[in-house]
């Protein structure tokens, strides 16, 4: 009699396992995800005009003096909002992630005492001119590969000119704009 009871218990346990497995197979068959034969999506082919414009050389920046002539320091101050996360613009400001930018125009490159500049920037030499800053703001990594500055750059020439006009106001002896 004991064998009959233990056989019933074993049969109930095996039946429950079999039912669970069958239920799993059944639900996988119903809810199976659709797997495409080829991964990805078909993208539309570019138009001939897009291919031609992509292969053309990028447009050169307009000359800097006319841009500076119509530059707005107030807009430039607003355009430096992303810069303020890493740079201090106040007189006597301390280095943050980047060096302070008060009086940067005309200052020697990599010259703020106590700030750890990248080796590439130290090798650059010379002073920060409007043209150099204009190019650096456009694409820091392209101008000085290996620079620690992670800012991707600002491609809009007028934004960069406005920023330079704002930087001109951040000096006791502002450097005049080039003619």
Buried (B, 14 or more C-beta within 10 A) or exposed (E): EEEEEEEEEEEEEEEEEEEEEEEEEEEEEEEEEEEEEEEEEEEEEEEEEEEEEEEEEEEEBEEBEEBBEEBBBEBBBEBBEEBEEBBBBEEEBEBEEBBBBBBBBBBEBBEBEEBEBBEBBEEBEEEBBBEBBBBBBBBBBEBBEEBBBEBEBBEEBBBBBBBBBBBBEBBEEEBEBEE
